[in-house]
Amino acid sequence: MTCDLPIGVFDSGVGGLTVLRALRRRLPAESLVYLGDTARVPYGTKSVASIVRYAMQAADHLVARGIKMLVVACNTASAVSLEPLRERFAPLPVVGVVEPGADAAASVSRSRHMLVLATESTVRRHAYARAIAARAPGARIDEVACSLFVALAEEGWTTGEIPAAVARTYLDPYLRTNGSSKPDTIVLGCTHFPLLEDAIREAAGPDVTLVDSATTTAEAVATKLTELDLLTSATGEGTVTLLATDGADRFAAVGSRFLGMPIAPDEVEIVDL
Amino acid sequence: MTCDLPIGVFDSGVGGLTVLRALRRRLPAESLVYLGDTARVPYGTKSVASIVRYAMQAADHLVARGIKMLVVACNTASAVSLEPLRERFAPLPVVGVVEPGADAAASVSRSRHMLVLATESTVRRHAYARAIAARAPGARIDEVACSLFVALAEEGWTTGEIPAAVARTYLDPYLRTNGSSKPDTIVLGCTHFPLLEDAIREAAGPDVTLVDSATTTAEAVATKLTELDLLTSATGEGTVTLLATDGADRFAAVGSRFLGMPIAPDEVEIVDL
């Protein structure tokens, strides 16, 4: 039965494992198959044509294994490949990470002034700014590229003075302004950033709401599966299958922190796209 | 005349511009043509076969333009592609960044205990450890992957408390040991790291000598050109030509800091390899 197939989750690397973690929490009975294209990470510096081609190859692989839904757990790929994926694999439901984050931000912001933290390429494409503006016309949306957060998350330096100082350096120009309007909502617009949530929350202060696109994406997946009557009929805990295109050892070491549970290198299957 | 051709310098991205800067200082009359493969950076995560193929393509392009020497200003490419490049393009002299750094470290270290700071992939391949061991048999060589240094250099955060704290975090376990042997020489084994030299020197303390592979490579190039009687006959300042495979704007913005002089986006020619 279709509803007992796993959900396919695709990312350019290990970052999307924060989405996998959120999915496991929200939908523990669902089985999940994750594909990280670690041989070609990062996608942010690639052309749109290449990113779409890579996303198609990843989706081909997951669809051939059998999935009931595709989650594009990569901001770069979500920004450019959702429509081509939906066309090619219809009626397979395809969920990205940008739209659920934008939905949540537009609905929680009271002041209609938001701050998006993302990678350089997501900021350059204004992926969140466009998606939020479509949902909250006239809202003010600041965007800041936080490249160091990616490096800190991958290095595992997520607590202590260094991430705190880095978060203050990025956020202070937007939050410690004199008199003028301040954002009341911060969007974590990169799948790496939930690992830095404590440091970001500390730098942001108590009056600011954090929107985590991993959690909001898991919620959107749950809603979509319910609507389409595709929730699994299985009880008990779903299985997790991990695939990568290169580097099982690094995927296991770095990925464990993102997934929030240990991964052994021999649990990671290397595939060719 | 061959001696009046430019020196070709090749890197996976902008990091090699620190080598270009060192070459301009050491050999101001020489003309230089730099090619950064920004479309495919980073090389560290790629397979050896891919890295060799990319290096060959870059060298083909530079050789077709006319060069008298090829400098591989990329640690990853230096570690795996020097021999194939030398074979294919003989008698063109090919200089990498690993050997000059290893030569210098082996000759300056008194205690025969050295510390190599590099990227994750250079450490994993033990490129410097092998090269130094061949020159200083029996020496103790510690290696530490300093991924955050790359992100700090690209972000332009090279002074102040954050780079200082990051440098201490990486170095202290090797330098603040109780009683046991400590390295007296630190090799900056990544072309990004000269930008963090002040922070690294501060964390290392006054008793440690820093070996900068950009400066040592420029010295090796000068020696080789002299030996081969290939020094330019031109007087005055040589020209600098900048080529990249993608992203002229980012190359100009980030590259200016690495080269130590302003680069305008329209000075960067985009080429296809």
Interface residues (C-beta under 8 A of the other chain):
Chain A: T38 A39 V41 T45 K46 S47 E120 S147 L148 V150 A151 L152 E154 E155 W157 E161 I162 A165 V166 T169 D246 G247 R250
Chain B: T38 A39 V41 T45 K46 S47 E120 S147 L148 V150 A151 L152 E154 E155 W157 E161 I162 A165 V166 T169 D246 G247 R250
